[in-house]
Amino acid sequence: MAMKPVQLSFLGNVVLFSCVALHAQTTGDSAPPLFSSQGTLRADAQCDANEKTEWATPTEKDCYRTTPDYAETMEYLRRVEKAAPRQVKILPFGKTGEGRELNIVVASRDGDFDPTSLHAKKRPILLVQNAIHPGEMDGKDASLALLRDMVITKTQAKLMERAVFVFIPVFNLDGHERRSAYNRINQNGPAVIGWRGNGSNLNLNRDYMKADTPEMHAFLAMFHRWLPDFYVDDHVTDGADYQYDVTFTLDEGPDVAPGTRRWIHDVATPALQHPVDVQPGHLASPTYINAIDGNDLAKGFGFNYSPPRFSNGYTILEGRPGMLVEMHMLKDYRTRVTGNYFLLAGLLELMNRDADTLIALNAKADEEAKKIGSEHDAKFPLTLDWDGKEAMLPFKGYKYTRSLSEVSGAMWVDYSHDKWDTTLPYHMGGKVGLTVAPPAAYIVPAQWTHVIDILAAHQVEMSFTKAPWSATVESYRCGGMTWQDPPFEGRHPTFNGEAIRSPGKYGECKLVKEDRTFPAGSAVVKLNQRLSRVAIHWLEPDAPDSALQWGLFDSIFEQKEYGEDYVVEKLAREMMKSDPKLKAEFETKVASDPAFASNSAARLAFFYDRSPWGKANRVGEYPIGRLENLDGVPLK
């Protein structure tokens, strides 16, 4: 028997609630619609005249019903390159896991396609990354149209006055070619799209620090070759329904270089909202809409923080402004693509106007990074938290009702398209959470090859020892880790990797000074370099995306040798006889801890772990050393 819907009164009318409204359009072989859309694609006869011209993009030609596969995408781009060879160049930058060629497209006013030369001329470089999640194709199709208007129709030629437009048409290319009408239930078109994971089903937008994938290795090499002055990662939302078609976020927390932070807040964010809002049918939100409570949107929006496994978190470590773009999933594809276009055009206009300022800010951020290793008493931020401050800001949403569902047994949200223009609390401010006092350098033992390889992939500068070296160094003793049960990106981290059960949980790593020996070939990472922030986040165990938290040091927590019970029984009696304090500690624990008292293995381990034989296992001994200076280190 169907349950009677329960209407809940709120704000004088209806309850307003944040949830995903499920919708998909019907076109050709596309999935059937689940709910009516707030925007529908126009029929062929209603296409604008310019969408049937010679230089219409594949998406425009099909009236925004579809997005092209990679072959058709590159065919169009090579036509543009052939028509404007002095301003457009397509360059390969690597291979995917399945062997497909990754490309960037460069648009430069005067035919200079060399990043070293462009930086010397103080030409600001914009890098736009599209289709890291190939179900979210808006940025790719917007970039094709914007390139066309810069070099073919010339309606946007002014955007090339000084700035250089570099974009990745499709980053997750293997996922892009896994095309289906059923890949993304939450989204209103296009008809057939790609898959979120790469060929190994890994999410590239969780791979920036650990760099497990060939795509990320290729990206990092390309990123450092071009070293863009501004970076954009184009996406499409999940989550609530609301009026905005464009949402974007520029990080301006205390982990961003101070000058860059002020420019983002005072100049860039308002300058980027305006070119979208002035276009009919478009509306921009200058922050990612992250509901505090998915069951009650009226509670407002939470603090946005992205650790460096994400693109916009990683660019902070590179000392470059990074913008996360999230087009709204329920807007029709035409609205989303054109909204993305206007945002990118506005950004290029800003970069032309503020070229000298932006270049100087990036240079300043680089210089600050090079000083980190000399500031031994400084506290380097590893994480951010909300600072507890709220700002009441306008929000343009939709009214909705909710009723008790006979399917899920939970409240079911039904959005209307009655506008709800209100003011809601936003958690805007961030404060530094975990910190660390950086050393002058780290030393990574030679046998930890994968950890060193990832540093090399990030192009962190390293020297290597030419002989074994022994010294008293700072390091850590770690313990209390809980590894996540369900895998996250192919690993079992010691943090909550978006788990719905049995999440990972970090224990602790205590700073110690110990005698250590490092073999020849050990890597020495000085923190007097531009990428010092990257090195710290990879090598400090407390960092949210450190090598330890991702599981690259899991073996240090494994005990390899054990004592037989009858041997340890004898050892325990000898230890208590020679150490009355240890005997008293054991007896107190037996008396006060019933679980310990009833566990014979734990009682014996109490003595074995404190014995020289137990300590020889070195369980929890973090292998990386922290160096105050390089005195005596035998470097090549």
PyMOL commands that set and color helices and strands:
alter all, ss='L'
color gray80, all
select helices_A, chain A and resi 44-46+49-52+58-61+70-83+115-120+138-151+157-160+173-176+204-206+214-226+258-277+297-299+311-317+333-353+355-370+372-374+449-457+532-539+554-557+565-578+580-592+594-597+600-608+612-615
alter helices_A, ss='H'
color red, helices_A
select strands_A, chain A and resi 88-95+101-107+125-129+164-168+230-236+246-250+284-285+322-327+380-381+384-386+390-404+411-427+430-432+435-436+441-444+463-464+469-479+508-518+523-526+625-627
alter strands_A, ss='S'
color yellow, strands_A
deselect
rebuild
show_as cartoon
